[in-house]
Amino acid sequence: MPVSRRHVVLGLGLALAGCGAIGKSKLNPFNWFKKSEPRETIVLPGEETDPRALVETVLTMAVEPIPGGAIVRARGLNPTQGWWDAELVAKDLDDKGVLVYEFRLSPPVDRTDVKTQASREIDVAIYISNVKLQNVREIVVQGATNARSARR
């Protein structure tokens, strides 16, 4: 039985109409985490083993979904130039589903200048797999004076 043009157009129209429902559902990975918001810092129990300092201020934070997981990106601001070895250091997931990352970096080796804000900013990112994200409800990136978070 041949398929008429009318049936093909009707089928494509139904498929396109169904895309609107998926766009707002929890199945769509682009809806997993909302924009980041300021949040109070979290005091974590335990001894600190990382000798690097926390970034002074966390300016921005975003969770970007990708196939197989998500990328957490953060931008921090320090008082001077020359900070290096930046990394988001994961802490243990708590029972409320809050995953905390500390924005850590090493200070300059020599004395450095204080110039424009753009020259004192530093970016860092980390990949998180879907397996690790399974029980996560909120991701927090914290520095020395503030923190930012994104919730599902």
N, C-alpha and C positions, 0 to 999 in steps of 0.2 A: 504494500500500500504506500503510494508516494506521499511525502510530507508536503503540504501546501505552504506557500509563502505566508499565509495568514497564521498558520500554526507556529511557524518559526518566529514571527514577530510577536505573537502572543506569549510564547515561551520566554523570549528575551525580555519582554516587558515585565513579566512576573519575576524573573531573576533579578532584574534591576530594582524592582520595588522591594525585594527582600533584602537588598544591600543596606537600606536605611536602618532596618532593625538590627542588623549585625554591627553597624557602625557605633551604636550606643550601648551595646551589650558588654558584659564582662569577658566575653570570648575574644574581643578585639584587643590585641596587646597594646595598642596606642592609648587605651583607656585605663591601663593598669595603675599608673601613678599620675597624680595631678601636679601642678606647678609647686615649686618649693615655697615654704613659708618660714618666717623667723620662728625660732623655738628656743626655749631655755636649754642650757647645757645640761647634760646628764652626768652625774657623779657616779662613776663605776667603782665597785669594790675591787680590791686586789692591788697587788704591787705593780708599779709601772716598770717595765723592762726596757722600753724603747728610750734611748738617750736623746733622741731628737726632740725639738721643741714643737709645740702646737702653733699653727699659723695664728697670727694675731686676730684677724677678722675673716670670716667666711662671707664673701660677697654674694656669690651665686651658687646654686646647686640644681642639677637636673638629672632625672632618670629617663634615659632614652631606650625604649624597647628595641631589641634586635632579635633575629632568629636564634633561638636557643637560650635567651636570657635578656639581660639589660646592661647598659653602661651607665654608671654613675659618674657624672662630671661635676667638678667643683672648682671655683676660682677663689683664691685667697689673697689677702693684702697684708704685707709686712711693713714695719717701720722704715726699713732700709732696703737697698738693692743687694743682690748677691746671694740670696737664700737658694739652696739647692737640695737635691736628693728628696724631692717631695713624693709623698705616698699617702694613700688612704689606708689606714691600719684598722682592720676589722676587729671588733670586740664581739663577745658571745651574744647570740640572739637571746633576748629575755622571753619570759613566758607570755608577754603581751604581744609578741610579734614585732618588736622594735629592734632593728638592726642598726647598730651605731658604728660609724667610722670616724676615727680621729684623723684630722688633716695634719700630718707630721712632716717636718722638714729640718734640714741642717742649717745652722747659721753660716754667714760668710766667713771665710778663712781670714781675710784682711779687713781693715776698716773700710767701710763703703759709704757712699754718699746717699743723701735723701734727695731724690729728684722727683719727677712726675709720678702720679699714681700708676699710670700704665707701666712704668719701668719697675714698680715694686709689686705688681700682681704676678701670681703664679697659678698655672692650671694643672690639674691632676685628674686622672680618670681610672676607673677600675671596672672590670667585667664581672658580672654576677650571673651564674647559670640559673636556669629555670628550677633546677633541683633545690638550690639554696634559697631561691625566692618563694618557694612553695608555701611556707608558713609566715612569710614576712608581710606585715600590715603597714609598716612605716620604716623609712630609711632616714637616718639622721647623720649629717656630717657636722662635726663640731670642731671649733678652734678654741683659742684661749679666752676670747671675750664673748663669743656668740655661737649659735648653731643654726642650721637650716634643716628642714625636714620636708619630705614628700610622702603623702599617704596614698593608699589605694582607694 
